[in-house]
């Protein structure tokens, strides 16, 4: 899940909520939406390989 921050950056959050904290994990902050999308694809790849 990618959200735009007030600062204009994009933050990548985990798809599922953490059961202990009931929040999503921060998986990185990026300057552009394209960079965030690329990292999300990388994360999904490594989850399965």
C-alpha positions in Angstrom: 0.0 0.0 0.0 1.5 3.3 -1.1 0.4 6.6 0.6 1.4 10.2 -0.3 2.8 12.1 2.7 2.3 15.8 3.3 5.9 16.3 2.6 5.3 15.1 -1.0 7.1 11.8 -0.6 5.5 8.4 -0.9 5.6 5.8 1.8 5.2 2.0 1.2 3.3 0.2 3.9 2.7 -3.6 4.3 -0.5 -4.9 2.9 -1.6 -6.6 6.1 -1.8 -5.0 9.6 0.6 -6.3 12.2 -1.6 -8.2 14.7 0.4 -7.0 17.7 0.3 -3.2 17.0 -2.7 -3.2 14.7 -0.8 -1.0 12.3 0.9 -1.4 9.0 4.7 -1.8 8.8 6.6 1.1 7.1 8.6 -0.5 4.3 10.3 2.6 3.1 9.9 6.2 2.0 10.5 7.3 -1.6 10.7 10.6 -3.5 8.6 9.4 -6.4 5.6 7.2 -6.9 7.6 5.1 -9.5 10.3 4.4 -7.0 7.8 3.3 -4.5 6.0 1.0 -7.0 9.3 -0.5 -8.0 10.2 -1.3 -4.4 6.8 -2.8 -3.8 7.4 -5.2 -6.8 10.8 -6.1 -5.4 9.3 -6.8 -2.0 6.6 -9.1 -3.5 9.2 -10.9 -5.5 11.4 -11.7 -2.5 8.5 -12.8 -0.4 8.1 -15.7 -2.9 11.7 -16.5 -3.8 
